[in-house]
Amino acid sequence: MRKREAVTKLLEEHFDAIFNAIHDDLLISDGEGVVLRVSPAFEERYGVDQERVVGKSVYELEAEGIFKPSVIAKVLEKKEKITMQQKNSRKRNIVVTATPVFDEKGRIRLVVSYSRDITEMMELQEQYSQLENKIGQYTEEINQLRQKAALENGVIGHSKEMEHILETIRRIADFDANILILGPSGVGKTMLAKIAHQQSKRRKGPFIDINCAAIPEHLLESELFGYEKGSFTGAGPNGKVGLIELANEGTLLLDEISEMPLGLQAKLLKTIQDKVLTRIGGTKEIKVDFRLITASNRNLEEAAKKGLFRKDLYYRLNVIQIQIPSLRERRDDILPLIDYFTEKNNEKYGLHKSFQPHALEALVNYSWPGNVRELSNIVERALMTSEGDQIQREVLPAEVLKEEEKQTRDVNDLNKAIEEFEGELIRDAYRKYGSSIGVGKALGISQPTAYRKIQKYIGK
């Protein structure tokens, strides 16, 4: 007990020193809101001397603008601890907390408040918000530049399908995961692989493209892996660096990967797994670091099930699969592609030509079995062979015109078949009911309509 009294006495003797040593700004008021004491930190933060505030009520100080609103006034009203935000006379943002001290009868004897200056924090939040907005703007600009790069490669993303594909490439471009691009010939698999390379962190490295179907089987291995001098008959005297080595720190595209022989597939799998290769006729392992993109117009999964393609290699390649639909499945891209290739070739040949509406209609209705590659060739050919600046329908290739004529015949045949069926219904109904009223009721049409159709098909 004596020890506790001694501690209390010690605290009382040194209260001023303790109070002044506190770095937070403190304000103590009585139960009426009259200020009894403020700390030196309060004077500094609020820009007032204690002589100006001690003895005044918080209501007066609030009216003078020393702080606003008064947290102590809220505590006296609510009779509970309150934390709130206020502004001081220096226009600083302050978070202040006030706690009531009650007597034995439950009346407020004192209120103690302390605060934190959050101006810098709010300024940082504002700066962060502005930074986020700028990042959003820069991201949009980057996306537009990427879209422009896609256009420059002849990839048009107006259809939902292509927009989704381009967005997928944008999201995964910076990751080194293997990409497998599937789709029929001529849809732009190589172009999409180039876009993936251009948007990746390897963009400064090489982009090496090899078509596995275009190189004889006995030469494909040496093209991919290279060879040491004298390793086989006909080998160059200095050996040769393979395309995989040339793709180091860049991207390697293996197009038509389904045409790679099974034996060579095993060697490629080891290179993918171990990131090393050995040239033909060599013994030294060479480290390689490349991003692999493969492409095929065949269903590799089905080929793997039939034993025509290694399953383990398929699973290695099929980390991210991108399926490109044929052009006839994304018709929203046809007109934009025509516009793109027309503008590109006009610039290339110094022309100012455009397609007449009937010619455009024929192109849009064509099935495009050769996809984007065929469209590009037809547009270029039409620009070069047409007379005048307006490209007429007659300039288009025979296969385009024949298909349009067939579609027209099919439509005419359909209309004729519908008319014959309608006539048969009208005749049967008239034989049964004998009047336009009866025919109308039976077929669910109005009497005037039934009358006109009886006149058309029967002549009565």
Secondary structure as a PSIPRED ss2 file (coil, helix, strand):
# PSIPRED VFORMAT (PSIPRED V4.0)

   1 M C   1.000  0.000  0.000
   2 R H   0.000  1.000  0.000
   3 K H   0.000  1.000  0.000
   4 R H   0.000  1.000  0.000
   5 E H   0.000  1.000  0.000
   6 A H   0.000  1.000  0.000
   7 V H   0.000  1.000  0.000
   8 T H   0.000  1.000  0.000
   9 K H   0.000  1.000  0.000
  10 L H   0.000  1.000  0.000
  11 L H   0.000  1.000  0.000
  12 E H   0.000  1.000  0.000
  13 E H   0.000  1.000  0.000
  14 H C   1.000  0.000  0.000
  15 F H   0.000  1.000  0.000
  16 D H   0.000  1.000  0.000
  17 A H   0.000  1.000  0.000
  18 I H   0.000  1.000  0.000
  19 F H   0.000  1.000  0.000
  20 N H   0.000  1.000  0.000
  21 A H   0.000  1.000  0.000
  22 I C   1.000  0.000  0.000
  23 H C   1.000  0.000  0.000
  24 D C   1.000  0.000  0.000
  25 D E   0.000  0.000  1.000
  26 L E   0.000  0.000  1.000
  27 L E   0.000  0.000  1.000
  28 I E   0.000  0.000  1.000
  29 S E   0.000  0.000  1.000
  30 D E   0.000  0.000  1.000
  31 G C   1.000  0.000  0.000
  32 E C   1.000  0.000  0.000
  33 G C   1.000  0.000  0.000
  34 V E   0.000  0.000  1.000
  35 V E   0.000  0.000  1.000
  36 L E   0.000  0.000  1.000
  37 R E   0.000  0.000  1.000
  38 V E   0.000  0.000  1.000
  39 S C   1.000  0.000  0.000
  40 P H   0.000  1.000  0.000
  41 A H   0.000  1.000  0.000
  42 F H   0.000  1.000  0.000
  43 E H   0.000  1.000  0.000
  44 E H   0.000  1.000  0.000
  45 R H   0.000  1.000  0.000
  46 Y H   0.000  1.000  0.000
  47 G C   1.000  0.000  0.000
  48 V C   1.000  0.000  0.000
  49 D C   1.000  0.000  0.000
  50 Q H   0.000  1.000  0.000
  51 E H   0.000  1.000  0.000
  52 R H   0.000  1.000  0.000
  53 V H   0.000  1.000  0.000
  54 V C   1.000  0.000  0.000
  55 G C   1.000  0.000  0.000
  56 K C   1.000  0.000  0.000
  57 S E   0.000  0.000  1.000
  58 V H   0.000  1.000  0.000
  59 Y H   0.000  1.000  0.000
  60 E H   0.000  1.000  0.000
  61 L H   0.000  1.000  0.000
  62 E H   0.000  1.000  0.000
  63 A H   0.000  1.000  0.000
  64 E H   0.000  1.000  0.000
  65 G C   1.000  0.000  0.000
  66 I C   1.000  0.000  0.000
  67 F E   0.000  0.000  1.000
  68 K E   0.000  0.000  1.000
  69 P C   1.000  0.000  0.000
  70 S C   1.000  0.000  0.000
  71 V H   0.000  1.000  0.000
  72 I H   0.000  1.000  0.000
  73 A H   0.000  1.000  0.000
  74 K H   0.000  1.000  0.000
  75 V H   0.000  1.000  0.000
  76 L H   0.000  1.000  0.000
  77 E H   0.000  1.000  0.000
  78 K H   0.000  1.000  0.000
  79 K C   1.000  0.000  0.000
  80 E C   1.000  0.000  0.000
  81 K C   1.000  0.000  0.000
  82 I E   0.000  0.000  1.000
  83 T E   0.000  0.000  1.000
  84 M E   0.000  0.000  1.000
  85 Q E   0.000  0.000  1.000
  86 Q E   0.000  0.000  1.000
  87 K E   0.000  0.000  1.000
  88 N E   0.000  0.000  1.000
  89 S C   1.000  0.000  0.000
  90 R C   1.000  0.000  0.000
  91 K C   1.000  0.000  0.000
  92 R C   1.000  0.000  0.000
  93 N E   0.000  0.000  1.000
  94 I E   0.000  0.000  1.000
  95 V E   0.000  0.000  1.000
  96 V E   0.000  0.000  1.000
  97 T E   0.000  0.000  1.000
  98 A E   0.000  0.000  1.000
  99 T E   0.000  0.000  1.000
 100 P E   0.000  0.000  1.000
 101 V E   0.000  0.000  1.000
 102 F E   0.000  0.000  1.000
 103 D C   1.000  0.000  0.000
 104 E C   1.000  0.000  0.000
 105 K C   1.000  0.000  0.000
 106 G C   1.000  0.000  0.000
 107 R C   1.000  0.000  0.000
 108 I E   0.000  0.000  1.000
 109 R E   0.000  0.000  1.000
 110 L E   0.000  0.000  1.000
 111 V E   0.000  0.000  1.000
 112 V E   0.000  0.000  1.000
 113 S E   0.000  0.000  1.000
 114 Y E   0.000  0.000  1.000
 115 S E   0.000  0.000  1.000
 116 R E   0.000  0.000  1.000
 117 D E   0.000  0.000  1.000
 118 I C   1.000  0.000  0.000
 119 T H   0.000  1.000  0.000
 120 E H   0.000  1.000  0.000
 121 M H   0.000  1.000  0.000
 122 M H   0.000  1.000  0.000
 123 E H   0.000  1.000  0.000
 124 L H   0.000  1.000  0.000
 125 Q H   0.000  1.000  0.000
 126 E H   0.000  1.000  0.000
 127 Q H   0.000  1.000  0.000
 128 Y H   0.000  1.000  0.000
 129 S H   0.000  1.000  0.000
 130 Q H   0.000  1.000  0.000
 131 L H   0.000  1.000  0.000
 132 E H   0.000  1.000  0.000
 133 N H   0.000  1.000  0.000
 134 K H   0.000  1.000  0.000
 135 I H   0.000  1.000  0.000
 136 G H   0.000  1.000  0.000
 137 Q H   0.000  1.000  0.000
 138 Y H   0.000  1.000  0.000
 139 T H   0.000  1.000  0.000
 140 E H   0.000  1.000  0.000
 141 E H   0.000  1.000  0.000
 142 I H   0.000  1.000  0.000
 143 N H   0.000  1.000  0.000
 144 Q H   0.000  1.000  0.000
 145 L H   0.000  1.000  0.000
 146 R H   0.000  1.000  0.000
 147 Q H   0.000  1.000  0.000
 148 K H   0.000  1.000  0.000
 149 A H   0.000  1.000  0.000
 150 A H   0.000  1.000  0.000
 151 L H   0.000  1.000  0.000
 152 E H   0.000  1.000  0.000
 153 N C   1.000  0.000  0.000
 154 G C   1.000  0.000  0.000
 155 V C   1.000  0.000  0.000
 156 I C   1.000  0.000  0.000
 157 G C   1.000  0.000  0.000
 158 H C   1.000  0.000  0.000
 159 S C   1.000  0.000  0.000
 160 K H   0.000  1.000  0.000
 161 E H   0.000  1.000  0.000
 162 M H   0.000  1.000  0.000
 163 E H   0.000  1.000  0.000
 164 H H   0.000  1.000  0.000
 165 I H   0.000  1.000  0.000
 166 L H   0.000  1.000  0.000
 167 E H   0.000  1.000  0.000
 168 T H   0.000  1.000  0.000
 169 I H   0.000  1.000  0.000
 170 R H   0.000  1.000  0.000
 171 R H   0.000  1.000  0.000
 172 I H   0.000  1.000  0.000
 173 A C   1.000  0.000  0.000
 174 D C   1.000  0.000  0.000
 175 F C   1.000  0.000  0.000
 176 D C   1.000  0.000  0.000
 177 A C   1.000  0.000  0.000
 178 N C   1.000  0.000  0.000
 179 I E   0.000  0.000  1.000
 180 L E   0.000  0.000  1.000
 181 I E   0.000  0.000  1.000
 182 L E   0.000  0.000  1.000
 183 G C   1.000  0.000  0.000
 184 P C   1.000  0.000  0.000
 185 S C   1.000  0.000  0.000
 186 G C   1.000  0.000  0.000
 187 V C   1.000  0.000  0.000
 188 G C   1.000  0.000  0.000
 189 K H   0.000  1.000  0.000
 190 T H   0.000  1.000  0.000
 191 M H   0.000  1.000  0.000
 192 L H   0.000  1.000  0.000
 193 A H   0.000  1.000  0.000
 194 K H   0.000  1.000  0.000
 195 I H   0.000  1.000  0.000
 196 A H   0.000  1.000  0.000
 197 H H   0.000  1.000  0.000
 198 Q H   0.000  1.000  0.000
 199 Q C   1.000  0.000  0.000
 200 S C   1.000  0.000  0.000
 201 K C   1.000  0.000  0.000
 202 R C   1.000  0.000  0.000
 203 R C   1.000  0.000  0.000
 204 K C   1.000  0.000  0.000
 205 G C   1.000  0.000  0.000
 206 P C   1.000  0.000  0.000
 207 F E   0.000  0.000  1.000
 208 I E   0.000  0.000  1.000
 209 D E   0.000  0.000  1.000
 210 I E   0.000  0.000  1.000
 211 N E   0.000  0.000  1.000
 212 C C   1.000  0.000  0.000
 213 A C   1.000  0.000  0.000
 214 A C   1.000  0.000  0.000
 215 I C   1.000  0.000  0.000
 216 P C   1.000  0.000  0.000
 217 E H   0.000  1.000  0.000
 218 H H   0.000  1.000  0.000
 219 L H   0.000  1.000  0.000
 220 L H   0.000  1.000  0.000
 221 E H   0.000  1.000  0.000
 222 S H   0.000  1.000  0.000
 223 E H   0.000  1.000  0.000
 224 L H   0.000  1.000  0.000
 225 F H   0.000  1.000  0.000
 226 G E   0.000  0.000  1.000
 227 Y E   0.000  0.000  1.000
 228 E C   1.000  0.000  0.000
 229 K C   1.000  0.000  0.000
 230 G C   1.000  0.000  0.000
 231 S C   1.000  0.000  0.000
 232 F C   1.000  0.000  0.000
 233 T C   1.000  0.000  0.000
 234 G C   1.000  0.000  0.000
 235 A C   1.000  0.000  0.000
 236 G C   1.000  0.000  0.000
 237 P C   1.000  0.000  0.000
 238 N C   1.000  0.000  0.000
 239 G C   1.000  0.000  0.000
 240 K E   0.000  0.000  1.000
 241 V E   0.000  0.000  1.000
 242 G C   1.000  0.000  0.000
 243 L H   0.000  1.000  0.000
 244 I H   0.000  1.000  0.000
 245 E H   0.000  1.000  0.000
 246 L H   0.000  1.000  0.000
 247 A C   1.000  0.000  0.000
 248 N C   1.000  0.000  0.000
 249 E C   1.000  0.000  0.000
 250 G C   1.000  0.000  0.000
 251 T E   0.000  0.000  1.000
 252 L E   0.000  0.000  1.000
 253 L E   0.000  0.000  1.000
 254 L E   0.000  0.000  1.000
 255 D E   0.000  0.000  1.000
 256 E C   1.000  0.000  0.000
 257 I H   0.000  1.000  0.000
 258 S H   0.000  1.000  0.000
 259 E H   0.000  1.000  0.000
 260 M C   1.000  0.000  0.000
 261 P C   1.000  0.000  0.000
 262 L H   0.000  1.000  0.000
 263 G H   0.000  1.000  0.000
 264 L H   0.000  1.000  0.000
 265 Q H   0.000  1.000  0.000
 266 A H   0.000  1.000  0.000
 267 K H   0.000  1.000  0.000
 268 L H   0.000  1.000  0.000
 269 L H   0.000  1.000  0.000
 270 K H   0.000  1.000  0.000
 271 T H   0.000  1.000  0.000
 272 I H   0.000  1.000  0.000
 273 Q H   0.000  1.000  0.000
 274 D H   0.000  1.000  0.000
 275 K C   1.000  0.000  0.000
 276 V E   0.000  0.000  1.000
 277 L E   0.000  0.000  1.000
 278 T C   1.000  0.000  0.000
 279 R C   1.000  0.000  0.000
 280 I E   0.000  0.000  1.000
 281 G C   1.000  0.000  0.000
 282 G C   1.000  0.000  0.000
 283 T C   1.000  0.000  0.000
 284 K C   1.000  0.000  0.000
 285 E C   1.000  0.000  0.000
 286 I E   0.000  0.000  1.000
 287 K E   0.000  0.000  1.000
 288 V C   1.000  0.000  0.000
 289 D C   1.000  0.000  0.000
 290 F C   1.000  0.000  0.000
 291 R E   0.000  0.000  1.000
 292 L E   0.000  0.000  1.000
 293 I E   0.000  0.000  1.000
 294 T E   0.000  0.000  1.000
 295 A E   0.000  0.000  1.000
 296 S E   0.000  0.000  1.000
 297 N C   1.000  0.000  0.000
 298 R C   1.000  0.000  0.000
 299 N C   1.000  0.000  0.000
 300 L H   0.000  1.000  0.000
 301 E H   0.000  1.000  0.000
 302 E H   0.000  1.000  0.000
 303 A H   0.000  1.000  0.000
 304 A H   0.000  1.000  0.000
 305 K H   0.000  1.000  0.000
 306 K C   1.000  0.000  0.000
 307 G C   1.000  0.000  0.000
 308 L C   1.000  0.000  0.000
 309 F C   1.000  0.000  0.000
 310 R C   1.000  0.000  0.000
 311 K H   0.000  1.000  0.000
 312 D H   0.000  1.000  0.000
 313 L H   0.000  1.000  0.000
 314 Y H   0.000  1.000  0.000
 315 Y H   0.000  1.000  0.000
 316 R H   0.000  1.000  0.000
 317 L H   0.000  1.000  0.000
 318 N C   1.000  0.000  0.000
 319 V C   1.000  0.000  0.000
 320 I E   0.000  0.000  1.000
 321 Q E   0.000  0.000  1.000
 322 I E   0.000  0.000  1.000
 323 Q E   0.000  0.000  1.000
 324 I C   1.000  0.000  0.000
 325 P C   1.000  0.000  0.000
 326 S C   1.000  0.000  0.000
 327 L H   0.000  1.000  0.000
 328 R H   0.000  1.000  0.000
 329 E H   0.000  1.000  0.000
 330 R C   1.000  0.000  0.000
 331 R H   0.000  1.000  0.000
 332 D H   0.000  1.000  0.000
 333 D H   0.000  1.000  0.000
 334 I H   0.000  1.000  0.000
 335 L H   0.000  1.000  0.000
 336 P H   0.000  1.000  0.000
 337 L H   0.000  1.000  0.000
 338 I H   0.000  1.000  0.000
 339 D H   0.000  1.000  0.000
 340 Y H   0.000  1.000  0.000
 341 F H   0.000  1.000  0.000
 342 T H   0.000  1.000  0.000
 343 E H   0.000  1.000  0.000
 344 K H   0.000  1.000  0.000
 345 N H   0.000  1.000  0.000
 346 N H   0.000  1.000  0.000
 347 E H   0.000  1.000  0.000
 348 K H   0.000  1.000  0.000
 349 Y H   0.000  1.000  0.000
 350 G C   1.000  0.000  0.000
 351 L C   1.000  0.000  0.000
 352 H C   1.000  0.000  0.000
 353 K C   1.000  0.000  0.000
 354 S E   0.000  0.000  1.000
 355 F E   0.000  0.000  1.000
 356 Q C   1.000  0.000  0.000
 357 P H   0.000  1.000  0.000
 358 H H   0.000  1.000  0.000
 359 A H   0.000  1.000  0.000
 360 L H   0.000  1.000  0.000
 361 E H   0.000  1.000  0.000
 362 A H   0.000  1.000  0.000
 363 L H   0.000  1.000  0.000
 364 V H   0.000  1.000  0.000
 365 N H   0.000  1.000  0.000
 366 Y C   1.000  0.000  0.000
 367 S C   1.000  0.000  0.000
 368 W C   1.000  0.000  0.000
 369 P C   1.000  0.000  0.000
 370 G C   1.000  0.000  0.000
 371 N H   0.000  1.000  0.000
 372 V H   0.000  1.000  0.000
 373 R H   0.000  1.000  0.000
 374 E H   0.000  1.000  0.000
 375 L H   0.000  1.000  0.000
 376 S H   0.000  1.000  0.000
 377 N H   0.000  1.000  0.000
 378 I H   0.000  1.000  0.000
 379 V H   0.000  1.000  0.000
 380 E H   0.000  1.000  0.000
 381 R H   0.000  1.000  0.000
 382 A H   0.000  1.000  0.000
 383 L H   0.000  1.000  0.000
 384 M H   0.000  1.000  0.000
 385 T H   0.000  1.000  0.000
 386 S C   1.000  0.000  0.000
 387 E C   1.000  0.000  0.000
 388 G C   1.000  0.000  0.000
 389 D C   1.000  0.000  0.000
 390 Q E   0.000  0.000  1.000
 391 I E   0.000  0.000  1.000
 392 Q C   1.000  0.000  0.000
 393 R H   0.000  1.000  0.000
 394 E H   0.000  1.000  0.000
 395 V H   0.000  1.000  0.000
 396 L C   1.000  0.000  0.000
 397 P C   1.000  0.000  0.000
 398 A H   0.000  1.000  0.000
 399 E H   0.000  1.000  0.000
 400 V H   0.000  1.000  0.000
 401 L H   0.000  1.000  0.000
 402 K H   0.000  1.000  0.000
 403 E H   0.000  1.000  0.000
 404 E H   0.000  1.000  0.000
 405 E H   0.000  1.000  0.000
 406 K H   0.000  1.000  0.000
 407 Q H   0.000  1.000  0.000
 408 T H   0.000  1.000  0.000
 409 R H   0.000  1.000  0.000
 410 D H   0.000  1.000  0.000
 411 V H   0.000  1.000  0.000
 412 N H   0.000  1.000  0.000
 413 D H   0.000  1.000  0.000
 414 L H   0.000  1.000  0.000
 415 N H   0.000  1.000  0.000
 416 K H   0.000  1.000  0.000
 417 A H   0.000  1.000  0.000
 418 I H   0.000  1.000  0.000
 419 E H   0.000  1.000  0.000
 420 E H   0.000  1.000  0.000
 421 F H   0.000  1.000  0.000
 422 E H   0.000  1.000  0.000
 423 G H   0.000  1.000  0.000
 424 E H   0.000  1.000  0.000
 425 L H   0.000  1.000  0.000
 426 I H   0.000  1.000  0.000
 427 R H   0.000  1.000  0.000
 428 D H   0.000  1.000  0.000
 429 A H   0.000  1.000  0.000
 430 Y H   0.000  1.000  0.000
 431 R H   0.000  1.000  0.000
 432 K H   0.000  1.000  0.000
 433 Y H   0.000  1.000  0.000
 434 G C   1.000  0.000  0.000
 435 S C   1.000  0.000  0.000
 436 S H   0.000  1.000  0.000
 437 I H   0.000  1.000  0.000
 438 G H   0.000  1.000  0.000
 439 V H   0.000  1.000  0.000
 440 G H   0.000  1.000  0.000
 441 K H   0.000  1.000  0.000
 442 A H   0.000  1.000  0.000
 443 L H   0.000  1.000  0.000
 444 G C   1.000  0.000  0.000
 445 I C   1.000  0.000  0.000
 446 S C   1.000  0.000  0.000
 447 Q H   0.000  1.000  0.000
 448 P H   0.000  1.000  0.000
 449 T H   0.000  1.000  0.000
 450 A H   0.000  1.000  0.000
 451 Y H   0.000  1.000  0.000
 452 R H   0.000  1.000  0.000
 453 K H   0.000  1.000  0.000
 454 I H   0.000  1.000  0.000
 455 Q H   0.000  1.000  0.000
 456 K H   0.000  1.000  0.000
 457 Y H   0.000  1.000  0.000
 458 I C   1.000  0.000  0.000
 459 G C   1.000  0.000  0.000
 460 K C   1.000  0.000  0.000
